[in-house]
Amino acid sequence: MKNSRDPDFPDSFNWGQFLPALAIDCVIFGYSEDGLKILILGYKNTSFFSLPGGFIRKKEAIDDAAKRILEERTGLNDIYLNQFYAFGNLERSDPEPMKMIMENNGFTPSNDHWLLQRFVSLGYFALVNYKRVKPRPGFLSDSCRWYGIHELPELIFDHAKMVEQALKILRRDVYSKRIGKNLLFEMFTMGELQKLYESILDEKLHRTGFHRKMMRSGLLKRLGKKKTGGAHRSPYLYSFRSDKPKHTIS
């Protein structure tokens, strides 16, 4: 079996090892000081962009396939994953974008090529530490980089709807799950956490109300004060608890 570095990979690869008509697409969230970001692939010799994705081997669990795909694109193998939706509308079965991508990169696929068939896609979102990721393009892409959630390029198929749905789930769960655990470093100030939540929710939050809500959630553990070296009052550091909270806030 040839690997993805072979120049004739799409034609000679053993597509029969994968489940037919089923794909995985991943909304990979990262966060830096200038806001929430999503990892996007750019296809070679085209103006097409998409979410990172791949296929499920016949002897592979679905979650294991998602972990493998994410490791191939990010270099990380300890990623928070959430399967959030299945996408199967007829509009996503248009073969023309993928056909153009292949032809523009020296391949002439037959009309019944495996990659040109209709696919149902399982959507996963991942939360990763932005600074730990080493983005890696796929065999038909030449870029894999971060975009701010308000600066995304136009995406092929229904990938914009995938992003929209993933954001909806992320925002729904932001106060009841340890959303920030994988997006921030292990220790952080309440101000840093508030900036993250404001970026996720895309709204300004009241400082006192946010602090109260987070402390009531049972998700956080307060540590010592941050050493700033200045004369002003040092803020406390926090981390997410490793145990399950006793209660959550809806």
LINBEL-V255908 format. One record per residue. N is the residue number from 1. RES is the residue in three letters. SS is DSSP state (A for helix, B for strand, O for the rest). PHI is phi as a letter, one per 30 degrees, with the letter a starting at -180 (999 if undefined). OMEGA is omega as a letter, one per 30 degrees, with the letter a starting at -180 (none if undefined). Layout:
[[N:RES:SS:PHI:OMEGA] [N:RES:SS:PHI:OMEGA]]
//
This chain:
[[1:MET:O:999:a] [2:LYS:O:d:a] [3:ASN:O:c:a] [4:SER:O:d:l] [5:ARG:O:d:l] [6:ASP:O:d:a] [7:PRO:O:d:a] [8:ASP:O:c:a] [9:PHE:A:e:a] [10:PRO:A:d:a] [11:ASP:A:d:a] [12:SER:A:c:a] [13:PHE:O:d:a] [14:ASN:O:d:a] [15:TRP:A:d:a] [16:GLY:A:d:l] [17:GLN:A:d:a] [18:PHE:B:c:l] [19:LEU:B:d:a] [20:PRO:B:d:l] [21:ALA:B:i:a] [22:LEU:B:b:a] [23:ALA:B:b:l] [24:ILE:B:b:l] [25:ASP:B:b:a] [26:CYS:B:b:l] [27:VAL:B:c:a] [28:ILE:B:c:a] [29:PHE:B:c:l] [30:GLY:B:b:a] [31:TYR:B:b:l] [32:SER:B:b:a] [33:GLU:O:d:l] [34:ASP:O:c:l] [35:GLY:B:k:l] [36:LEU:B:d:a] [37:LYS:B:b:l] [38:ILE:B:b:a] [39:LEU:B:d:a] [40:ILE:B:b:l] [41:LEU:B:c:l] [42:GLY:B:c:a] [43:TYR:B:d:a] [44:LYS:O:d:l] [45:ASN:O:h:l] [46:THR:O:b:l] [47:SER:O:c:a] [48:PHE:O:d:l] [49:PHE:B:b:a] [50:SER:B:a:l] [51:LEU:B:d:l] [52:PRO:B:d:a] [53:GLY:B:a:a] [54:GLY:B:l:a] [55:PHE:B:b:a] [56:ILE:B:c:l] [57:ARG:B:d:a] [58:LYS:O:d:l] [59:LYS:O:c:a] [60:GLU:O:b:l] [61:ALA:O:d:a] [62:ILE:A:d:a] [63:ASP:A:d:l] [64:ASP:A:d:l] [65:ALA:A:d:l] [66:ALA:A:d:l] [67:LYS:A:d:l] [68:ARG:A:d:a] [69:ILE:A:d:a] [70:LEU:A:d:l] [71:GLU:A:d:l] [72:GLU:A:d:a] [73:ARG:A:c:a] [74:THR:A:c:a] [75:GLY:O:i:a] [76:LEU:O:c:l] [77:ASN:O:b:l] [78:ASP:O:b:a] [79:ILE:O:c:l] [80:TYR:B:d:a] [81:LEU:B:b:l] [82:ASN:B:b:l] [83:GLN:B:d:a] [84:PHE:B:c:a] [85:TYR:B:a:l] [86:ALA:B:c:a] [87:PHE:B:c:a] [88:GLY:O:b:l] [89:ASN:O:d:a] [90:LEU:A:d:a] [91:GLU:A:d:a] [92:ARG:A:d:a] [93:SER:A:c:l] [94:ASP:O:d:a] [95:PRO:O:d:a] [96:GLU:A:d:l] [97:PRO:A:e:a] [98:MET:A:d:l] [99:LYS:A:d:l] [100:MET:A:d:l] [101:ILE:A:e:a] [102:MET:A:d:a] [103:GLU:A:d:l] [104:ASN:O:d:l] [105:ASN:O:c:l] [106:GLY:O:i:l] [107:PHE:O:c:l] [108:THR:O:c:a] [109:PRO:O:d:l] [110:SER:O:d:a] [111:ASN:O:d:l] [112:ASP:O:c:l] [113:HIS:O:e:a] [114:TRP:A:e:a] [115:LEU:A:d:a] [116:LEU:A:c:a] [117:GLN:O:d:l] [118:ARG:O:d:l] [119:PHE:O:b:l] [120:VAL:B:c:a] [121:SER:B:c:l] [122:LEU:B:c:a] [123:GLY:B:d:l] [124:TYR:B:b:l] [125:PHE:B:c:a] [126:ALA:B:b:l] [127:LEU:B:c:a] [128:VAL:O:b:l] [129:ASN:O:d:a] [130:TYR:A:e:a] [131:LYS:A:d:l] [132:ARG:A:c:a] [133:VAL:O:d:l] [134:LYS:O:c:a] [135:PRO:O:e:a] [136:ARG:O:b:l] [137:PRO:O:d:l] [138:GLY:O:c:a] [139:PHE:O:d:l] [140:LEU:O:c:a] [141:SER:B:c:l] [142:ASP:B:b:l] [143:SER:B:b:l] [144:CYS:B:b:a] [145:ARG:B:b:a] [146:TRP:B:d:l] [147:TYR:B:b:l] [148:GLY:B:d:a] [149:ILE:O:d:l] [150:HIS:O:c:a] [151:GLU:O:b:a] [152:LEU:O:d:l] [153:PRO:O:d:l] [154:GLU:O:d:a] [155:LEU:O:c:a] [156:ILE:O:d:l] [157:PHE:O:h:a] [158:ASP:O:c:a] [159:HIS:A:d:l] [160:ALA:A:d:l] [161:LYS:A:d:l] [162:MET:A:d:l] [163:VAL:A:d:a] [164:GLU:A:d:a] [165:GLN:A:d:l] [166:ALA:A:d:l] [167:LEU:A:d:l] [168:LYS:A:d:l] [169:ILE:A:d:l] [170:LEU:A:e:a] [171:ARG:A:d:l] [172:ARG:A:d:a] [173:ASP:A:c:a] [174:VAL:O:d:a] [175:TYR:O:c:a] [176:SER:O:c:l] [177:LYS:O:b:a] [178:ARG:O:d:a] [179:ILE:A:e:a] [180:GLY:A:d:a] [181:LYS:A:e:a] [182:ASN:O:c:a] [183:LEU:O:c:l] [184:LEU:O:c:l] [185:PHE:O:d:a] [186:GLU:O:e:l] [187:MET:O:c:a] [188:PHE:B:a:l] [189:THR:B:d:l] [190:MET:A:d:l] [191:GLY:A:d:l] [192:GLU:A:d:l] [193:LEU:A:d:l] [194:GLN:A:d:l] [195:LYS:A:d:l] [196:LEU:A:d:a] [197:TYR:A:d:l] [198:GLU:A:d:l] [199:SER:A:d:l] [200:ILE:A:d:a] [201:LEU:A:d:a] [202:ASP:O:h:l] [203:GLU:O:a:l] [204:LYS:O:d:a] [205:LEU:O:c:l] [206:HIS:O:d:a] [207:ARG:A:e:a] [208:THR:A:d:l] [209:GLY:A:d:l] [210:PHE:A:d:l] [211:HIS:A:e:a] [212:ARG:A:d:a] [213:LYS:A:d:a] [214:MET:A:d:l] [215:MET:A:d:l] [216:ARG:A:d:a] [217:SER:A:d:a] [218:GLY:O:i:a] [219:LEU:O:d:a] [220:LEU:B:c:l] [221:LYS:B:b:a] [222:ARG:B:d:a] [223:LEU:B:c:l] [224:GLY:B:d:l] [225:LYS:B:d:l] [226:LYS:O:d:l] [227:LYS:O:d:a] [228:THR:O:c:a] [229:GLY:O:i:a] [230:GLY:O:c:a] [231:ALA:O:d:a] [232:HIS:O:d:a] [233:ARG:O:d:a] [234:SER:O:d:l] [235:PRO:O:d:l] [236:TYR:B:d:l] [237:LEU:B:c:a] [238:TYR:B:b:l] [239:SER:B:b:l] [240:PHE:B:d:l] [241:ARG:O:d:l] [242:SER:O:d:l] [243:ASP:O:d:a] [244:LYS:O:d:a] [245:PRO:O:d:a] [246:LYS:O:d:l] [247:HIS:O:a:l] [248:THR:O:b:a] [249:ILE:O:c:a] [250:SER:O:d:none]]
//
